Amino acid sequence: MSQAEFDAYVDEYDAQHAQSVKLSGEDPEFFAEYKAKEAARAMAAAGLAPQRIMDFGAGRGNCIAHLQRAFPEAAVTALDVSSRSLTHCAARAIRPLETVCYDGQTLPFADASFDLVFTACVFHHIPAEDHIRLLAEIRRTLTPKGRFVLFEHNPWNPLTRHAVATCPFDVNAVLISAPEMRRRFRAAGFEDIDLKWTLFFPAFAAPLRPLEAGLGWLPLGAQYRLLAR
């Protein structure tokens, strides 16, 4: 989607998003918080405490406050092609936030600028032919010990496919399987790529969610997480 397309959805985004995930029994805040906490768990497991974080494709800032809570010592930069969306990011932040609007092609940052780059369900909006180039750009901005964490919809999950099919701002979305996205990571030069499927249980089965820690190998979760160096 272009900047103009994303700008057009800004005002209706929250309501449309909430409607699309209604079958899960959760609201968008649940999913945003889950991703930020999962990113924090992954960084802690790697023994890393990021000082600079980029939220790539931050949109309206759904994850911004959650990232700031999960990484209280880090400076967060919200990057997006939609300038209107970034105004909402700033409003949602719980401490000072850098917002950067870019052209969708080249990241306007020096090499080794970030310890963590985070992205949540963005790449299915980006043409597939641009993925490897943009992934290489993300890798360029990471410090030598930095990590890239990506969350994407799992096209093998029927509830996920339903949510995407009924969401107006996903009209042009092209879902990517986890193995294919992992292949694109490798092509862009990433190493130590860890794949984990996530979000197995809807709200009515919430008591079972502690089991998810042992289900990351099962390709049935609503989304997946890739972590790479």
BELCOR-V287207 format. One record per run of one state. SS is the DSSP state (H for helix, E for strand, - for the rest). FROM is the first residue (numbers start at 1). TO is the last residue. If there is no record, write none. Layout:
ss=SS from=FROM to=TO
ss=SS from=FROM to=TO
//
This chain:
ss=- from=1 to=2
ss=H from=3 to=9
ss=- from=10 to=12
ss=H from=13 to=20
ss=- from=21 to=21
ss=H from=22 to=24
ss=- from=25 to=27
ss=H from=28 to=45
ss=- from=46 to=51
ss=E from=52 to=56
ss=- from=57 to=63
ss=H from=64 to=70
ss=- from=71 to=74
ss=E from=75 to=80
ss=- from=81 to=82
ss=H from=83 to=92
ss=- from=93 to=97
ss=E from=98 to=101
ss=- from=102 to=113
ss=E from=114 to=120
ss=- from=121 to=122
ss=H from=123 to=125
ss=- from=126 to=127
ss=H from=128 to=141
ss=E from=142 to=153
ss=- from=154 to=157
ss=H from=158 to=165
ss=- from=166 to=167
ss=H from=168 to=170
ss=- from=171 to=177
ss=H from=178 to=187
ss=- from=188 to=193
ss=E from=194 to=198
ss=- from=199 to=202
ss=H from=203 to=214
ss=- from=215 to=222
ss=E from=223 to=228
ss=- from=229 to=229
//
